[in-house]
Amino acid sequence: MQNYKKVFLAAAVTLAFSASAMAETLKMGIEAAYPPFNNKDASGNVVGFDKEIGDALCAKMKVECTVVTSDWDGIIPALNAKKFDFLISSMSITDERKQAVDFTDPYYSNKLQFIAPKNVDFKTDKAALKGKIIGAQRATLAGTFLEDNYGDDITIKLYDTQENAYLDLTSGRLDGILADKYVNYEWLKSDAGRSYEFKGDPVEESDKIGIAVRKGDPIRAKLNSALKEIVADGTYKKINDKYFPFSIY
């Protein structure tokens, strides 16, 4: 009987430990097609600024985190369908998105700016852009900005990924692209982007990027607390400096 009790107790402890371990594992959702913030390396591993910030936050929360990738168009529905626990994929905080998810405090600030070929006189006012074909990623702040501010004057082409927009620009099917400044900054350093440059001033300078969670999820407070910690102890700066020679916080 004593042996039976010992076995039962050991099994109960094991189950309790397993349940605890499972509770300490979180999934973070990432698009993995938006360098340098998130993409895949040659081995297929998810890398980038978003991934490293996510890992640092998980370390502060003392939880194990794994990555789940998702196409951008369905990334919020995937979060709400519980395919992952939080979404850290360079998502702009907007009033429209706040109706579907909650956001943490911003973990970086962004700007929107046009790029176009270096040898082209490309002005960014409505009159100068009239009749041009401009690309942006679908379901992004850049796409919405074009539709709201230039929709009647230009042809807007929206893409499932930012990379596909760049491909159409280099093939001559676009006159220019509007995208996050820091994503454009990375691409302009590449071989494909070396014949292109920023045009005009940023057209939107108040874009704040947050981590999305399901409505009412208490993980939001934990992520906010962890974010403050990695900023205070220098972890954030180390990650920032790996990708940019200036602060994006």
Order of alpha helices (4+ residues) and beta strands (2+ residues): alpha-beta-beta-beta-alpha-beta-alpha-beta-alpha-beta-beta-alpha-beta-alpha-beta-alpha-beta-alpha-beta-alpha-alpha
